[in-house]
Amino acid sequence: MKLKDRGLAARVALAAAAFAAMAWGFCALFLQHMPPILNDPAEDMSFALYVPLFSLYVLWTERRKIAESVGEPGVGGLILALPGLAAGFLGTRGAQVRLEIVGFVCLLVAVAWALFGRRTAKAVLFPALFLLFCLPLATFLDVVTVHLRLLASSTAFGVLRGFGAEVVRRGTMIGALDGSFAIDVAEPCSGLRSIFALMALTAAYAYFNQPTWLRRAALFAASVPIAVLGNVARILSICLVARYASGEFAMGFYHDYSGYVIFSVAILAMVAAGEAMRRFLGPGPSAEGAAPESAPAAAAGGVRRFARVAVPAALLALVVPAMVCQSATPEVTVAEAPEVHLGEIPGYESAELGAGEAELNVLPADTRIEKRMYTAADGSWFQVTLVVGGKSKSSIHRPELCLPAQGFQMTEPRTASAGGRKWRFITLASKDAPPLGFAYTFFNQEGYRTASHTARIFRDVWDRSVLNRVDRWVMVTVNSSAAGDGPLAAIAERLKGFLP
């Protein structure tokens, strides 16, 4: 492309300055906040290392198209930069990686739009949005995980029973009646991470394989059921191997390497779906003959000349100071954990219980767990668990994520006041067993109390991003042999002496 606009070189220089300022402003994301996420087994983001490389590859292959799309500076880019700057600043203050990434991607498109026009922003939109696959979503979408686990285990159970195998199922666990094998579809086997990886791969494949955005979106959407079916097939195959061959082999060598085989089959299904679309829908329209945007009317020449100077100058005036301020944001502080402990309750015998193996393996190391079982003379009992969270948000998780996996159906959820605070009361139903009572509540080091997980999350985000502080939350859960509101409220009343 010949440089017809003498100011184009200056805009390129301004773009380089804006991107350099962004690299400086988001250095905490690149050097401090993101690396622990990539190494976190709970997120399993190993594929994210290749995401920016593919975005750069797309920019390189599309460089001629991008160069030809350059037009007049666009005011829309300035408008788009505002939420990007806000998300980046608030994300950096609270070490909110998801906000930081969204802000960075938003600014990439905004800079292109403000300096080179709407068509250039559209040309770089896909490689910019592709960076969103670096978002750590496994723990954010943890409520989906338990449903994927239940889907895989229930499907495997149904097929095994169809083959005549004598198996039982409780939640996400499948076992043989004779005790020859027992398989639990744990969180890493939910398939959520393989869904993210296949979605990223499908998005990349669809971009080059399909000619229109509608067909790209259709193929991209197909990646989700393909990944889910692939994971269900994997769990089923593990159960079949355990039932008809060896449980030790199924949970050992086969379990470790079957994922690669299933993922390869999912990739083949993705390619087959893409080729089927091209075969039955045709090659699609060619982009080569697309008509360029019509030039603005000559009468607007004065406005264009003003925009060429004003919009880039305004963009730089927004981005550079904001990035300097963002880079100087102090490291988020971690609040002191509340000192809470359980004690004796008159009329009950009590015994301390240790944390379970799953809790010790899954929860972050700075999480503190205290459990105590209380038993009355009439045989009724209740168990109280205190979970004092650490710096990571994954220290506290919703009971809705683990109880269904243990075979419980959570019914009659309601919020009630008891013991001077709000509690969430739930009835737990399970097959061939009487209903149990369950309750939970939250509070932090400042004494903020809530029984709502959503309210707790919003309070935590506010304190991280606005106050630059990581709250230390305490989750109190009660399991009881009695399921009614009266018994649960009475337990909550007895516990108020231990809780602030």
MIDOVO-470852 format. One record per residue (C-alpha): x negated, z, y negated; residue in three letters. Coordinates in steps of 0.2 Angstrom, whole numbers, plus 5000, padded with zeros to 4 digits. Each point is the difference from the previous one (the first is absolute). Layout:
BEGIN
<<X; Z; Y>; ALA>,
...
//
This chain:
BEGIN
<<5000; 5000; 5000>; MET>,
<<4993; 4995; 4983>; LYS>,
<<5000; 5013; 4987>; LEU>,
<<5012; 4993; 4987>; LYS>,
<<5003; 5017; 4992>; ASP>,
<<4985; 5006; 4990>; ARG>,
<<5007; 5018; 5002>; GLY>,
<<5001; 4999; 5019>; LEU>,
<<4982; 5006; 5002>; ALA>,
<<5004; 5015; 4989>; ALA>,
<<5015; 5004; 5011>; ARG>,
<<4989; 4999; 5016>; VAL>,
<<4988; 5012; 4992>; ALA>,
<<5014; 5012; 4995>; LEU>,
<<5007; 4999; 5018>; ALA>,
<<4982; 5004; 5006>; ALA>,
<<5000; 5015; 4988>; ALA>,
<<5017; 5006; 5006>; ALA>,
<<4996; 4999; 5018>; PHE>,
<<4984; 5009; 4997>; ALA>,
<<5009; 5014; 4991>; ALA>,
<<5013; 5001; 5014>; MET>,
<<4985; 5002; 5013>; ALA>,
<<4994; 5014; 4989>; TRP>,
<<5017; 5008; 4998>; GLY>,
<<5004; 4999; 5018>; PHE>,
<<4983; 5006; 5007>; CYS>,
<<5008; 5016; 5006>; ALA>,
<<5012; 4990; 5011>; LEU>,
<<4986; 4989; 5007>; PHE>,
<<4987; 5014; 5002>; LEU>,
<<5009; 5016; 5003>; GLN>,
<<5018; 4999; 5004>; HIS>,
<<5001; 4984; 5012>; MET>,
<<4985; 5004; 5012>; PRO>,
<<5008; 5015; 5007>; PRO>,
<<5016; 4991; 5003>; ILE>,
<<4991; 4986; 5009>; LEU>,
<<4992; 5013; 5012>; ASN>,
<<5016; 5010; 5002>; ASP>,
<<5006; 4998; 5018>; PRO>,
<<5018; 5004; 4995>; ALA>,
<<5000; 4984; 4989>; GLU>,
<<4989; 4989; 5011>; ASP>,
<<4996; 4988; 4986>; MET>,
<<4985; 4991; 5008>; SER>,
<<5008; 4983; 4997>; PHE>,
<<5001; 5004; 4981>; ALA>,
<<4981; 4996; 4998>; LEU>,
<<5004; 4982; 5003>; TYR>,
<<5014; 4999; 4988>; VAL>,
<<4990; 4997; 4983>; PRO>,
<<4989; 4988; 5009>; LEU>,
<<5015; 4989; 5005>; PHE>,
<<5006; 5001; 4982>; SER>,
<<4983; 4994; 4993>; LEU>,
<<5001; 4986; 5013>; TYR>,
<<5017; 4995; 4994>; VAL>,
<<4994; 5000; 4982>; LEU>,
<<4985; 4989; 5005>; TRP>,
<<5010; 4987; 5010>; THR>,
<<5013; 4999; 4986>; GLU>,
<<4988; 5000; 4986>; ARG>,
<<5004; 4982; 4995>; ARG>,
<<5018; 5004; 5000>; LYS>,
<<4997; 5015; 4989>; ILE>,
<<4989; 4991; 4988>; ALA>,
<<5014; 4987; 4998>; GLU>,
<<5013; 5013; 4997>; SER>,
<<4992; 5007; 4984>; VAL>,
<<5011; 4999; 4985>; GLY>,
<<5004; 5010; 4984>; GLU>,
<<4999; 5019; 5000>; PRO>,
<<5016; 5009; 5005>; GLY>,
<<5008; 5015; 4992>; VAL>,
<<5008; 5004; 5017>; GLY>,
<<4982; 5005; 5006>; GLY>,
<<4999; 5013; 4986>; LEU>,
<<5017; 5007; 5006>; ILE>,
<<4995; 5001; 5018>; LEU>,
<<4984; 5009; 4996>; ALA>,
<<5009; 5015; 4993>; LEU>,
<<5007; 5006; 5017>; PRO>,
<<4984; 4995; 5008>; GLY>,
<<4990; 5011; 4988>; LEU>,
<<5012; 5015; 5002>; ALA>,
<<4999; 4999; 5019>; ALA>,
<<4981; 4999; 5000>; GLY>,
<<4999; 5015; 4988>; PHE>,
<<5012; 5011; 5009>; LEU>,
<<4993; 4995; 5017>; GLY>,
<<4982; 5004; 4995>; THR>,
<<5005; 5017; 4993>; ARG>,
<<5008; 5006; 5016>; GLY>,
<<4990; 4990; 5012>; ALA>,
<<5016; 4991; 5005>; GLN>,
<<4992; 4985; 5009>; VAL>,
<<5016; 4990; 5001>; ARG>,
<<5003; 5001; 4982>; LEU>,
<<4982; 4995; 4996>; GLU>,
<<5001; 4985; 5011>; ILE>,
<<5017; 4994; 4993>; VAL>,
<<4993; 5002; 4982>; GLY>,
<<4985; 4990; 5004>; PHE>,
<<5009; 4986; 5008>; VAL>,
<<5013; 5000; 4986>; CYS>,
<<4985; 4998; 4987>; LEU>,
<<4992; 4986; 5010>; LEU>,
<<5016; 4989; 4997>; VAL>,
<<5003; 5007; 4983>; ALA>,
<<4982; 4995; 4994>; VAL>,
<<5002; 4982; 5007>; ALA>,
<<5017; 4998; 4992>; TRP>,
<<4995; 5007; 4983>; ALA>,
<<4984; 4989; 4999>; LEU>,
<<5004; 4984; 5009>; PHE>,
<<5019; 4999; 5001>; GLY>,
<<5015; 5002; 5012>; ARG>,
<<4994; 4986; 5012>; ARG>,
<<4983; 5008; 5002>; THR>,
<<5008; 5017; 5004>; ALA>,
<<5011; 4991; 5013>; LYS>,
<<4985; 4992; 5007>; ALA>,
<<4991; 5016; 5003>; VAL>,
<<5015; 5010; 5005>; LEU>,
<<4998; 4999; 5019>; PHE>,
<<4982; 5005; 5001>; PRO>,
<<5004; 5014; 4988>; ALA>,
<<5015; 5006; 5009>; LEU>,
<<4991; 4999; 5017>; PHE>,
<<4989; 5014; 4994>; LEU>,
<<5016; 5011; 5002>; LEU>,
<<4996; 5000; 5019>; PHE>,
<<4986; 5013; 4995>; CYS>,
<<5014; 5012; 4996>; LEU>,
<<5000; 5015; 5012>; PRO>,
<<5018; 5000; 5007>; LEU>,
<<4999; 5008; 5017>; ALA>,
<<5002; 5017; 4994>; THR>,
<<5012; 4995; 4985>; PHE>,
<<5011; 4991; 5013>; LEU>,
<<4999; 5014; 5013>; ASP>,
<<5018; 5001; 5002>; VAL>,
<<5000; 4983; 5007>; VAL>,
<<4987; 5005; 5013>; THR>,
<<5011; 5012; 5010>; VAL>,
<<5014; 4986; 5002>; HIS>,
<<4987; 4988; 5006>; LEU>,
<<4994; 5013; 5013>; ARG>,
<<5018; 5003; 5005>; LEU>,
<<5003; 4981; 5002>; LEU>,
<<4985; 4997; 5011>; ALA>,
<<5003; 5015; 5011>; SER>,
<<5018; 4997; 5002>; SER>,
<<4997; 4981; 5004>; THR>,
<<4987; 5005; 5013>; ALA>,
<<5011; 5013; 5008>; PHE>,
<<5014; 4988; 5001>; GLY>,
<<4990; 4986; 5009>; VAL>,
<<4991; 5013; 5011>; LEU>,
<<5017; 5006; 5006>; ARG>,
<<5006; 4982; 5002>; GLY>,
<<4985; 4998; 5012>; PHE>,
<<5006; 5015; 5010>; GLY>,
<<4987; 5012; 4994>; ALA>,
<<5004; 5018; 5000>; GLU>,
<<4995; 5005; 4982>; VAL>,
<<5007; 5012; 4987>; VAL>,
<<4999; 4999; 4981>; ARG>,
<<4999; 5013; 4987>; ARG>,
<<4998; 4994; 4982>; GLY>,
<<4984; 4989; 5001>; THR>,
<<4994; 5006; 5016>; MET>,
<<5003; 4991; 5017>; ILE>,
<<4995; 5008; 5016>; GLY>,
<<5003; 4998; 5019>; ALA>,
<<5011; 5011; 5009>; LEU>,
<<4987; 5004; 5013>; ASP>,
<<4987; 5004; 4986>; GLY>,
<<4989; 4986; 5004>; SER>,
<<4998; 4995; 4982>; PHE>,
<<5006; 5005; 4982>; ALA>,
<<4998; 4989; 4985>; ILE>,
<<5004; 5005; 4982>; ASP>,
<<5001; 4986; 4987>; VAL>,
<<4990; 5009; 4987>; ALA>,
<<5000; 4995; 4982>; GLU>,
<<4984; 4989; 5001>; PRO>,
<<5010; 4990; 5013>; CYS>,
<<5015; 4997; 4989>; SER>,
<<4995; 4983; 4996>; GLY>,
<<5001; 5002; 4981>; LEU>,
<<4982; 4997; 4997>; ARG>,
<<5000; 4984; 5011>; SER>,
<<5015; 4995; 4989>; ILE>,
<<4990; 5001; 4984>; PHE>,
<<4985; 4991; 5008>; ALA>,
<<5011; 4986; 5006>; LEU>,
<<5010; 4999; 4984>; MET>,
<<4984; 4997; 4991>; ALA>,
<<4994; 4987; 5012>; LEU>,
<<5016; 4991; 5000>; THR>,
<<5001; 5000; 4981>; ALA>,
<<4983; 4991; 5000>; ALA>,
<<5004; 4988; 5013>; TYR>,
<<5017; 4996; 4992>; ALA>,
<<4992; 4996; 4984>; TYR>,
<<4990; 4986; 5006>; PHE>,
<<5011; 4995; 5015>; ASN>,
<<5017; 4998; 4991>; GLN>,
<<5003; 4989; 4985>; PRO>,
<<5014; 5010; 4991>; THR>,
<<5002; 5018; 4994>; TRP>,
<<5016; 5002; 5010>; LEU>,
<<4993; 4994; 5016>; ARG>,
<<4985; 5012; 4997>; ARG>,
<<5011; 5014; 4997>; ALA>,
<<5010; 4996; 5016>; ALA>,
<<4984; 5000; 5011>; LEU>,
<<4994; 5016; 4991>; PHE>,
<<5016; 5009; 5004>; ALA>,
<<4999; 4994; 5018>; ALA>,
<<4984; 5010; 5002>; SER>,
<<5009; 5017; 5000>; VAL>,
<<5011; 4997; 5016>; PRO>,
<<4985; 4991; 5008>; ILE>,
<<4989; 5015; 4998>; ALA>,
<<5014; 5012; 5005>; VAL>,
<<5004; 4990; 5016>; LEU>,
<<4981; 5000; 5003>; GLY>,
<<4998; 5018; 4999>; ASN>,
<<5016; 5003; 5011>; VAL>,
<<4993; 4989; 5013>; ALA>,
<<4983; 5009; 4999>; ARG>,
<<5008; 5017; 5003>; ILE>,
<<5011; 4993; 5014>; LEU>,
<<4985; 4993; 5009>; SER>,
<<4991; 5016; 4999>; ILE>,
<<5015; 5009; 5008>; CYS>,
<<5001; 4986; 5013>; LEU>,
<<4981; 5002; 5004>; VAL>,
<<5002; 5019; 5001>; ALA>,
<<5015; 4999; 5011>; ARG>,
<<4994; 4987; 5013>; TYR>,
<<4981; 5001; 4999>; ALA>,
<<4991; 5015; 4993>; SER>,
<<5005; 5012; 4986>; GLY>,
<<4982; 5004; 4996>; GLU>,
<<4995; 4982; 4999>; PHE>,
<<5016; 4996; 4989>; ALA>,
<<4996; 5014; 4987>; MET>,
<<4981; 4996; 5001>; GLY>,
<<4993; 4983; 5001>; PHE>,
<<5016; 4990; 4999>; TYR>,
<<5007; 5011; 4985>; HIS>,
<<4984; 4997; 4990>; ASP>,
<<4999; 4981; 5002>; TYR>,
<<5018; 4994; 5003>; SER>,
<<5002; 5001; 4981>; GLY>,
<<4988; 4985; 4998>; TYR>,
<<5009; 4990; 5012>; VAL>,
<<5018; 5003; 4993>; ILE>,
<<4993; 4997; 4982>; PHE>,
<<4993; 4983; 5006>; SER>,
<<5017; 4995; 5007>; VAL>,
<<5008; 5005; 4984>; ALA>,
<<4988; 4989; 4991>; ILE>,
<<5004; 4985; 5012>; LEU>,
<<5019; 5004; 4996>; ALA>,
<<4996; 4999; 4982>; MET>,
<<4991; 4983; 5001>; VAL>,
<<5014; 4994; 5012>; ALA>,
<<5013; 5005; 4987>; ALA>,
<<4991; 4991; 4986>; GLY>,
<<4998; 4984; 5010>; GLU>,
<<5018; 5000; 5005>; ALA>,
<<5005; 5001; 4982>; MET>,
<<4989; 4985; 4996>; ARG>,
<<5006; 4990; 5014>; ARG>,
<<5019; 5003; 4997>; PHE>,
<<5000; 5001; 4981>; LEU>,
<<4987; 4987; 4997>; GLY>,
<<4984; 5001; 4990>; PRO>,
<<5009; 5004; 4984>; GLY>,
<<4998; 4994; 4982>; PRO>,
<<4982; 4997; 4994>; SER>,
<<4994; 5009; 4985>; ALA>,
<<4989; 4986; 4995>; GLU>,
<<5013; 4991; 4990>; GLY>,
<<5007; 5015; 4991>; ALA>,
<<5003; 4996; 4982>; ALA>,
<<4989; 5010; 4987>; PRO>,
<<5009; 5011; 4988>; GLU>,
<<5005; 4991; 4984>; SER>,
<<4990; 5003; 4985>; ALA>,
<<5008; 5010; 4986>; PRO>,
<<5007; 4991; 4985>; ALA>,
<<4988; 4996; 4987>; ALA>,
<<5010; 5010; 4987>; ALA>,
<<4995; 5016; 5010>; ALA>,
<<4981; 4996; 4997>; GLY>,
<<4998; 5014; 4987>; GLY>,
<<5008; 5012; 5012>; VAL>,
<<4989; 4994; 5014>; ARG>,
<<4984; 5002; 4990>; ARG>,
<<5005; 5018; 4995>; PHE>,
<<5004; 5004; 5018>; ALA>,
<<4983; 4994; 5006>; ARG>,
<<4992; 5013; 4989>; VAL>,
<<5013; 5014; 4999>; ALA>,
<<5004; 5002; 5019>; VAL>,
<<4982; 5000; 5007>; PRO>,
<<4995; 5012; 4986>; ALA>,
<<5015; 5012; 5004>; ALA>,
<<4997; 4999; 5018>; LEU>,
<<4982; 5006; 4998>; LEU>,
<<5006; 5013; 4987>; ALA>,
<<5011; 5007; 5014>; LEU>,
<<4989; 4998; 5015>; VAL>,
<<4983; 5006; 4995>; VAL>,
<<5004; 5016; 4991>; PRO>,
<<5012; 5004; 5015>; ALA>,
<<4987; 4997; 5013>; MET>,
<<4987; 5011; 4990>; VAL>,
<<5013; 5014; 4999>; CYS>,
<<5004; 4998; 5019>; GLN>,
<<4982; 5000; 5005>; SER>,
<<4998; 5017; 4991>; ALA>,
<<5014; 5008; 5009>; THR>,
<<4994; 5016; 5007>; PRO>,
<<5001; 5003; 5019>; GLU>,
<<5016; 5007; 5006>; VAL>,
<<5000; 5019; 5002>; THR>,
<<5006; 5008; 5016>; VAL>,
<<5011; 5016; 4997>; ALA>,
<<4997; 5016; 5009>; GLU>,
<<5011; 5002; 5015>; ALA>,
<<5013; 5013; 5000>; PRO>,
<<4996; 5016; 5010>; GLU>,
<<5015; 5001; 5012>; VAL>,
<<5000; 5009; 5017>; HIS>,
<<5013; 5005; 5013>; LEU>,
<<5003; 5018; 5005>; GLY>,
<<5010; 5011; 5010>; GLU>,
<<5019; 5000; 4998>; ILE>,
<<5010; 5016; 5005>; PRO>,
<<5010; 4998; 5016>; GLY>,
<<4990; 4986; 5007>; TYR>,
<<4984; 4999; 5011>; GLU>,
<<4988; 4987; 4993>; SER>,
<<4985; 4991; 5007>; ALA>,
<<4988; 4988; 4991>; GLU>,
<<4999; 4982; 5007>; LEU>,
<<4986; 4988; 4998>; GLY>,
<<5001; 4982; 4993>; ALA>,
<<5004; 4987; 5012>; GLY>,
<<4987; 4987; 5006>; GLU>,
<<5009; 4986; 4991>; ALA>,
<<5001; 5010; 4984>; GLU>,
<<4981; 5003; 5000>; LEU>,
<<4996; 4982; 5004>; ASN>,
<<5012; 4992; 4988>; VAL>,
<<5000; 5011; 4985>; LEU>,
<<4986; 5000; 4987>; PRO>,
<<4986; 5013; 5003>; ALA>,
<<5005; 5010; 4984>; ASP>,
<<5018; 5003; 5006>; THR>,
<<5004; 5018; 5005>; ARG>,
<<5013; 5004; 5013>; ILE>,
<<5007; 5017; 5004>; GLU>,
<<5014; 5002; 5014>; LYS>,
<<5009; 5015; 5006>; ARG>,
<<5014; 5003; 5013>; MET>,
<<5013; 5013; 4997>; TYR>,
<<5011; 5006; 5014>; THR>,
<<5014; 5012; 4999>; ALA>,
<<5006; 5013; 5013>; ALA>,
<<5015; 4989; 5005>; ASP>,
<<4988; 4985; 5004>; GLY>,
<<5004; 4990; 4984>; SER>,
<<4984; 4993; 4992>; TRP>,
<<4993; 4990; 4986>; PHE>,
<<4983; 4993; 4996>; GLN>,
<<4993; 4998; 4983>; VAL>,
<<4986; 4988; 4995>; THR>,
<<4991; 5000; 4984>; LEU>,
<<4990; 4984; 4996>; VAL>,
<<4989; 5002; 4984>; VAL>,
<<4995; 4982; 4995>; GLY>,
<<4983; 4995; 4994>; GLY>,
<<4995; 4986; 4988>; LYS>,
<<5007; 4986; 5011>; SER>,
<<5018; 4996; 4999>; LYS>,
<<5001; 4998; 5019>; SER>,
<<4998; 5019; 5002>; SER>,
<<5019; 5001; 4998>; ILE>,
<<5012; 4989; 5009>; HIS>,
<<5018; 4999; 5003>; ARG>,
<<5008; 5008; 5016>; PRO>,
<<5010; 4984; 5001>; GLU>,
<<4984; 4992; 5006>; LEU>,
<<4995; 5011; 5015>; CYS>,
<<5016; 5008; 5006>; LEU>,
<<5009; 4984; 5006>; PRO>,
<<4984; 4995; 5009>; ALA>,
<<5002; 5017; 5009>; GLN>,
<<5017; 4995; 5006>; GLY>,
<<5010; 5009; 4987>; PHE>,
<<5015; 4992; 4991>; GLN>,
<<5001; 5007; 4982>; MET>,
<<5018; 5003; 4996>; THR>,
<<5010; 5008; 4986>; GLU>,
<<4987; 5000; 4986>; PRO>,
<<5005; 5011; 4986>; ARG>,
<<4992; 5009; 4985>; THR>,
<<5004; 5019; 4998>; ALA>,
<<4994; 5015; 4989>; SER>,
<<4993; 5014; 5010>; ALA>,
<<4987; 5013; 4996>; GLY>,
<<4998; 4995; 4982>; GLY>,
<<4996; 4982; 5003>; ARG>,
<<5007; 4984; 5007>; LYS>,
<<4998; 4995; 5018>; TRP>,
<<5004; 4985; 5010>; ARG>,
<<5010; 5005; 5015>; PHE>,
<<5001; 4988; 5015>; ILE>,
<<5007; 5001; 5018>; THR>,
<<4989; 4994; 5014>; LEU>,
<<5009; 4993; 5015>; ALA>,
<<4992; 4994; 5016>; SER>,
<<5006; 4995; 5017>; LYS>,
<<5005; 5013; 5012>; ASP>,
<<4995; 5014; 4988>; ALA>,
<<5010; 5011; 4987>; PRO>,
<<4998; 4996; 4982>; PRO>,
<<4986; 5008; 4990>; LEU>,
<<4999; 5004; 4982>; GLY>,
<<4987; 4993; 4988>; PHE>,
<<4996; 5003; 4982>; ALA>,
<<4986; 4996; 4988>; TYR>,
<<4995; 5002; 4982>; THR>,
<<4986; 4997; 4988>; PHE>,
<<4990; 5008; 4986>; PHE>,
<<4984; 4998; 4991>; ASN>,
<<4987; 5011; 4992>; GLN>,
<<5010; 5001; 4984>; GLU>,
<<5015; 5006; 5009>; GLY>,
<<5010; 4984; 4998>; TYR>,
<<5013; 5000; 5014>; ARG>,
<<5010; 4987; 5008>; THR>,
<<5008; 4995; 5017>; ALA>,
<<4999; 4981; 4996>; SER>,
<<4985; 4990; 5006>; HIS>,
<<5004; 4987; 4987>; THR>,
<<5000; 5013; 4986>; ALA>,
<<4983; 5007; 5006>; ARG>,
<<4993; 4982; 5001>; ILE>,
<<5005; 4997; 4982>; PHE>,
<<4993; 5016; 4994>; ARG>,
<<4984; 4997; 5009>; ASP>,
<<4998; 4983; 4992>; VAL>,
<<5004; 5006; 4983>; TRP>,
<<4987; 5015; 5001>; ASP>,
<<4987; 4988; 5007>; ARG>,
<<5002; 4986; 4988>; SER>,
<<5005; 5009; 4984>; VAL>,
<<4992; 5017; 5002>; LEU>,
<<4984; 4994; 5010>; ASN>,
<<5003; 5013; 5013>; ARG>,
<<5003; 5000; 5019>; VAL>,
<<5013; 5013; 5004>; ASP>,
<<4999; 5011; 5016>; ARG>,
<<5016; 4999; 5008>; TRP>,
<<5007; 5012; 5013>; VAL>,
<<5013; 4995; 5013>; MET>,
<<5010; 5013; 5009>; VAL>,
<<5009; 4995; 5016>; THR>,
<<5011; 5011; 5011>; VAL>,
<<5005; 4996; 5018>; ASN>,
<<5014; 5011; 5006>; SER>,
<<5010; 5003; 5015>; SER>,
<<5016; 5001; 4989>; ALA>,
<<5006; 4984; 4991>; ALA>,
<<5013; 5006; 4988>; GLY>,
<<4998; 5002; 4981>; ASP>,
<<5003; 5019; 5002>; GLY>,
<<4985; 5004; 5012>; PRO>,
<<4988; 4988; 4990>; LEU>,
<<5005; 5008; 4983>; ALA>,
<<4997; 5017; 5008>; ALA>,
<<4982; 4994; 5006>; ILE>,
<<4997; 4993; 4982>; ALA>,
<<5005; 5017; 4993>; GLU>,
<<4988; 5009; 5011>; ARG>,
<<4985; 4988; 4995>; LEU>,
<<5002; 5002; 4981>; LYS>,
<<4988; 5015; 5001>; GLY>,
<<4986; 4989; 5006>; PHE>,
<<5003; 4985; 4988>; LEU>,
<<4997; 5000; 4981>; PRO>,
//
